Amino acid sequence: MKVQESLFLVAFFSFAYAQLVKGQHQPPEDCQTKCGNIKIEYPFGISSGCYYPGNESFSITCKEDRPHVLSDIEVTNFNHSGQLQVLLNRSSTCYDEQGNETMSDYRSLTLDNLSLSGNNKLTAVGCNAFALLATFGMQNYSTGCMSLCDSPPEANGECDGRGCCRTDVSLPLDSYEFQFGSRRFLHQTSFHHFSTCTYAFLVEDDKFNFSSSEDLKNLRNVMRFPVLLDWSIGNQTCEQVGSTSICGGNSTCFDSTTRTGYVCRCYEGFDGNPYLSPGCQDVNECTTSSTIYKHNCSDPNTCRNKVGGFYCKCQSGYRLDTTTMSCKRKEFGWPMILLGKLPS
């Protein structure tokens, strides 16, 4: 065998072995990585070969410069830690002055290999209304809340059961479809002039502030709300697929806590895509514009970057006050000099 052929085979098998150890599919360099102004983060991708293989839930469709997952769910943010922020439509039921139902639209969604995150709330808006969420899988699950009122609630922004209610969402791991909607208790008409419809929607925690004066009438004409969906790689644990060797540099593997499979996360003080080579890179907290990784030194000139973190360095004669992260002048003790006449 020629020397050149031997060297080629050694290089080839070395590369193949490295890929097997890492366990990572590497997308081609010419993959489209943006849809409009939103960056598409692997394992998601727009075309075949550019997203994680074998899972169509990672396939992104770019429509009118807006990314969509599962063909028609708009994505507003990607992150590497196993969550997508998407926009989901509200459900509403409306009534006439006699209390008869004039319009109703329940929402039904199938998420394939994605799942509804526990960091969402099922929310209902309306007087004498209730919202229900039902899921379907090996274990069916349902939850709901009630909103009661016969007059406009105070405009205090509280979703406390008067005009608005909310409840946590905690779904079985095997849920593959869910439905939600709202209805009104009985055919009451006393509040029709300020609450003609009932609304039910899923919304990410802390992304909806109730206003009785604005929301009871028409929910401020908001049709969609931000919702978090969970995702993971495969259906095996980190140990089953090879522990942390499946993630890129400066990152580690975690078993998904909300579904089967695993996710990779950068070490603290590092950022990047842990599913791609070379992995996560050190963040310079002293110069970054990121609010997540930025230093907390009171004086930016005292910030010093180090691998995986930073520290605040005071000049000579000063010490760091760790409460305010500012430099304070050191206090020096002065010797006491006593003046007087020694006894003879």
C-alpha positions as CSV (number, residue, x, y, z in Angstrom):
1,M,0.0,0.0,0.0
2,K,1.3,3.4,-0.9
3,V,2.4,5.8,1.9
4,Q,-0.1,8.4,0.7
5,E,-3.0,5.9,0.8
6,S,-2.0,4.8,4.3
7,L,-1.9,8.4,5.5
8,F,-5.3,9.0,3.9
9,L,-6.9,6.0,5.6
10,V,-5.4,7.0,9.0
11,A,-6.7,10.5,8.7
12,F,-10.1,9.2,7.5
13,F,-10.6,6.8,10.4
14,S,-9.2,9.3,12.9
15,F,-11.9,11.8,11.8
16,A,-14.6,9.1,11.8
17,Y,-13.6,8.0,15.3
18,A,-13.7,11.6,16.6
19,Q,-17.2,12.1,15.1
20,L,-18.4,8.8,16.7
21,V,-16.9,9.8,20.1
22,K,-18.6,13.2,19.9
23,G,-21.8,11.7,18.6
24,Q,-22.6,15.0,16.8
25,H,-24.0,15.6,13.4
26,Q,-22.3,18.6,11.9
27,P,-24.4,20.6,9.4
28,P,-22.8,21.9,6.2
29,E,-21.2,25.3,6.4
30,D,-23.5,26.7,3.7
31,C,-26.7,26.1,5.7
32,Q,-29.0,29.2,5.9
33,T,-28.7,30.4,9.5
34,K,-31.2,33.3,9.6
35,C,-34.9,33.8,8.8
36,G,-35.6,37.5,8.7
37,N,-33.9,38.9,11.8
38,I,-34.0,35.7,13.8
39,K,-30.9,33.5,14.0
40,I,-31.7,29.8,13.5
41,E,-29.8,27.8,16.2
42,Y,-28.7,24.2,15.5
43,P,-30.1,21.5,16.2
44,F,-32.8,23.4,14.4
45,G,-32.3,24.2,10.7
46,I,-34.1,25.3,7.6
47,S,-33.2,22.6,5.0
48,S,-32.5,18.9,5.0
49,G,-29.0,18.2,6.4
50,C,-29.0,21.4,8.3
51,Y,-31.1,20.2,11.3
52,Y,-30.6,17.3,13.6
53,P,-31.2,14.1,11.6
54,G,-34.2,11.8,12.3
55,N,-36.4,14.4,14.0
56,E,-38.6,16.6,11.8
57,S,-39.5,18.7,14.9
58,F,-36.1,20.4,14.3
59,S,-37.0,21.4,10.8
60,I,-37.8,25.1,10.4
61,T,-39.9,26.6,7.6
62,C,-39.1,30.3,6.8
63,K,-42.3,32.1,5.8
64,E,-42.3,35.8,5.0
65,D,-39.0,36.2,6.9
66,R,-40.5,34.5,10.0
67,P,-39.3,31.0,11.2
68,H,-42.0,28.4,11.8
69,V,-41.8,25.0,13.5
70,L,-44.1,22.1,12.7
71,S,-45.0,24.1,9.6
72,D,-47.3,26.7,11.1
73,I,-46.1,27.6,14.7
74,E,-44.1,30.9,14.6
75,V,-40.9,30.8,16.5
76,T,-39.7,34.0,18.2
77,N,-36.6,32.8,20.0
78,F,-34.2,29.8,20.0
79,N,-32.0,28.8,22.9
80,H,-29.6,25.9,23.4
81,S,-31.0,24.7,26.7
82,G,-34.0,22.8,25.5
83,Q,-36.6,25.5,24.9
84,L,-38.3,27.4,22.1
85,Q,-40.3,30.5,22.4
86,V,-43.3,30.4,20.0
87,L,-46.5,32.3,19.5
88,L,-49.8,30.4,20.0
89,N,-53.3,31.7,19.2
90,R,-55.8,32.4,22.0
91,S,-59.2,30.7,22.2
92,S,-62.4,32.8,22.6
93,T,-66.1,32.3,23.1
94,C,-68.5,35.3,22.6
95,Y,-72.1,35.9,23.5
96,D,-75.0,38.2,22.5
97,E,-77.1,40.4,24.8
98,Q,-79.4,37.4,25.5
99,G,-76.4,35.3,26.6
100,N,-76.5,33.1,23.5
101,E,-73.2,31.8,22.2
102,T,-72.4,33.5,18.9
103,M,-68.8,32.3,18.3
104,S,-66.4,29.7,19.7
105,D,-63.0,28.5,18.8
106,Y,-61.3,25.8,20.8
107,R,-57.6,25.3,20.1
108,S,-56.1,21.9,19.4
109,L,-52.4,21.3,18.8
110,T,-50.2,18.3,18.1
111,L,-46.5,18.9,19.0
112,D,-44.9,15.8,17.6
113,N,-41.5,15.5,19.4
114,L,-41.9,18.9,21.2
115,S,-43.8,19.3,24.5
116,L,-45.5,22.1,26.4
117,S,-43.1,23.6,29.1
118,G,-44.1,23.9,32.7
119,N,-43.0,27.5,32.5
120,N,-46.4,28.5,31.1
121,K,-49.7,29.4,32.6
122,L,-53.2,28.5,31.4
123,T,-55.0,31.8,31.7
124,A,-58.7,32.8,31.4
125,V,-60.1,36.3,31.0
126,G,-63.8,37.1,31.4
127,C,-66.6,37.3,33.9
128,N,-68.1,34.1,35.3
129,A,-65.9,32.1,33.0
130,F,-63.7,29.0,33.2
131,A,-60.8,27.7,31.1
132,L,-59.9,24.1,30.5
133,L,-56.8,22.4,29.2
134,A,-56.8,18.8,28.3
135,T,-53.9,16.6,27.0
136,F,-53.8,13.2,25.4
137,G,-51.3,10.5,25.6
138,M,-50.7,7.3,27.6
139,Q,-51.9,9.4,30.6
140,N,-54.7,11.9,29.8
141,Y,-54.5,15.1,31.9
142,S,-56.7,18.1,32.4
143,T,-56.6,21.3,34.5
144,G,-58.5,24.6,34.6
145,C,-59.4,27.7,36.5
146,M,-62.4,29.9,37.2
147,S,-62.9,33.7,36.9
148,L,-65.8,35.2,38.7
149,C,-67.3,38.7,38.7
150,D,-70.6,40.5,38.2
151,S,-69.0,44.0,38.0
152,P,-65.8,45.4,36.5
153,P,-62.9,44.4,38.9
154,E,-60.5,47.0,40.2
155,A,-57.8,48.0,37.7
156,N,-55.0,46.6,39.9
157,G,-53.3,44.3,37.3
158,E,-53.9,41.2,39.4
159,C,-55.0,38.0,37.8
160,D,-56.5,36.7,41.1
161,G,-59.8,35.1,40.1
162,R,-61.9,38.3,39.5
163,G,-62.1,38.8,35.8
164,C,-58.9,36.8,35.3
165,C,-57.5,33.5,36.6
166,R,-54.4,31.4,35.9
167,T,-53.1,28.0,36.8
168,D,-49.8,26.2,36.4
169,V,-49.3,23.7,33.6
170,S,-47.7,20.4,34.5
171,L,-48.2,17.8,31.8
172,P,-47.4,14.1,31.7
173,L,-44.2,13.3,29.7
174,D,-46.0,11.3,27.1
175,S,-48.5,14.1,26.1
176,Y,-48.6,14.4,22.3
177,E,-51.7,16.6,21.8
178,F,-53.5,19.2,23.9
179,Q,-56.7,21.3,23.6
180,F,-57.8,24.4,25.5
181,G,-60.8,26.7,25.5
182,S,-63.2,28.8,27.6
183,R,-66.9,29.0,28.4
184,R,-69.2,31.0,30.6
185,F,-71.2,29.7,33.6
186,L,-74.9,29.7,32.7
187,H,-76.4,32.4,30.3
188,Q,-75.8,35.5,32.4
189,T,-76.2,38.9,30.7
190,S,-75.6,41.5,33.5
191,F,-72.0,42.1,32.5
192,H,-72.4,41.9,28.7
193,H,-71.7,45.6,28.3
194,F,-68.1,45.2,29.7
195,S,-67.4,41.4,29.1
196,T,-68.9,40.1,25.9
197,C,-66.5,37.2,25.4
198,T,-64.4,34.8,27.5
199,Y,-60.8,34.0,26.5
200,A,-58.4,31.2,27.3
201,F,-54.8,31.1,26.3
202,L,-51.4,29.7,27.2
203,V,-48.7,32.2,28.0
204,E,-45.1,32.1,29.3
205,D,-44.7,32.9,33.0
206,D,-44.7,36.7,33.7
207,K,-45.6,37.6,30.1
208,F,-49.2,38.7,30.7
209,N,-50.4,41.5,33.0
210,F,-54.1,41.7,33.4
211,S,-55.9,45.0,33.0
212,S,-59.6,44.8,33.7
213,S,-60.4,48.1,31.8
214,E,-58.6,46.9,28.7
215,D,-58.8,43.1,28.7
216,L,-62.4,42.3,29.6
217,K,-63.8,43.9,26.5
218,N,-61.5,42.5,23.8
219,L,-58.2,41.4,25.3
220,R,-56.6,44.5,23.7
221,N,-57.1,42.7,20.4
222,V,-54.1,40.5,21.1
223,M,-54.5,37.3,19.2
224,R,-51.3,35.4,20.1
225,F,-49.2,35.0,23.2
226,P,-45.6,33.8,23.8
227,V,-45.4,30.2,24.9
228,L,-42.4,28.0,25.8
229,L,-42.0,24.6,24.2
230,D,-39.5,22.0,25.5
231,W,-37.2,19.9,23.2
232,S,-34.4,17.4,23.7
233,I,-32.1,15.2,21.6
234,G,-33.1,11.6,21.1
235,N,-34.8,9.4,23.6
236,Q,-31.9,8.2,25.7
237,T,-30.1,9.6,28.7
238,C,-26.6,11.1,28.7
239,E,-25.2,7.8,30.1
240,Q,-26.9,5.7,27.5
241,V,-25.5,7.7,24.6
242,G,-22.0,8.3,26.0
243,S,-22.1,10.8,28.8
244,T,-20.6,14.2,28.2
245,S,-18.6,13.2,25.1
246,I,-21.6,13.8,23.0
247,C,-21.5,17.6,23.7
248,G,-19.0,20.1,22.3
249,G,-16.1,21.7,24.2
250,N,-16.7,23.6,27.4
251,S,-20.2,22.1,27.8
252,T,-21.8,19.2,29.5
253,C,-24.7,16.8,29.0
254,F,-28.0,16.9,31.1
255,D,-30.8,14.5,31.1
256,S,-34.0,16.3,30.1
257,T,-36.2,16.8,33.2
258,T,-39.5,17.3,31.2
259,R,-39.2,14.6,28.5
260,T,-37.0,11.8,27.3
261,G,-33.6,12.6,25.8
262,Y,-30.8,15.0,26.7
263,V,-29.7,18.6,26.2
264,C,-26.2,20.1,26.2
265,R,-25.4,23.3,28.2
266,C,-22.3,25.5,28.2
267,Y,-20.3,25.7,31.4
268,E,-20.9,28.9,33.4
269,G,-18.9,31.8,31.9
270,F,-19.0,30.2,28.4
271,D,-21.4,30.8,25.5
272,G,-22.0,29.3,22.1
273,N,-23.7,26.3,20.6
274,P,-22.8,23.2,22.5
275,Y,-24.1,20.9,19.7
276,L,-21.5,22.2,17.2
277,S,-17.7,21.9,17.0
278,P,-15.7,23.5,18.7
279,G,-18.5,24.1,21.3
280,C,-18.7,26.9,23.8
281,Q,-16.3,29.8,24.0
282,D,-15.2,31.9,27.0
283,V,-17.3,35.0,27.5
284,N,-15.4,38.3,28.2
285,E,-17.7,39.6,30.9
286,C,-15.7,42.9,30.9
287,T,-16.6,43.8,27.3
288,T,-19.7,41.9,26.4
289,S,-22.9,43.7,25.7
290,S,-24.9,40.7,27.0
291,T,-27.0,41.4,30.1
292,I,-26.8,37.7,31.0
293,Y,-23.0,37.5,31.3
294,K,-22.0,41.1,32.0
295,H,-19.8,41.8,35.0
296,N,-21.1,43.5,38.2
297,C,-18.0,45.5,39.0
298,S,-19.0,49.0,40.1
299,D,-16.2,50.6,38.1
300,P,-15.9,48.9,34.6
301,N,-12.2,49.8,34.6
302,T,-11.6,47.4,37.5
303,C,-13.0,44.4,35.6
304,R,-10.6,41.6,34.6
305,N,-11.6,38.7,32.5
306,K,-10.5,35.1,33.3
307,V,-11.4,31.8,31.7
308,G,-15.0,31.0,32.8
309,G,-15.5,34.2,34.8
310,F,-14.1,37.6,35.9
311,Y,-12.9,39.5,38.9
312,C,-12.8,43.1,40.1
313,K,-9.2,44.3,40.7
314,C,-8.6,47.4,42.9
315,Q,-5.5,49.5,42.6
316,S,-2.9,49.5,45.3
317,G,-4.1,51.0,48.6
318,Y,-7.7,50.0,47.9
319,R,-9.8,46.9,48.8
320,L,-12.9,45.4,47.1
321,D,-16.2,45.9,49.0
322,T,-18.0,42.7,47.9
323,T,-21.4,44.1,48.9
324,T,-21.2,47.0,46.4
325,M,-18.5,45.5,44.2
326,S,-16.7,48.9,44.5
327,C,-13.2,49.8,45.6
328,K,-12.7,51.4,49.0
329,R,-9.6,53.0,50.4
330,K,-7.9,50.7,52.9
331,E,-7.9,51.9,56.5
332,F,-4.5,51.9,58.1
333,G,-4.0,51.8,61.9
334,W,-1.7,54.6,63.1
335,P,0.6,54.1,66.1
336,M,-0.4,56.0,69.3
337,I,2.3,58.3,70.6
338,L,2.1,59.3,74.3
339,L,3.8,62.5,75.4
340,G,4.7,63.0,79.0
341,K,7.5,63.2,81.6
342,L,9.0,60.0,82.9
343,P,9.1,59.8,86.7
344,S,12.5,60.5,88.2
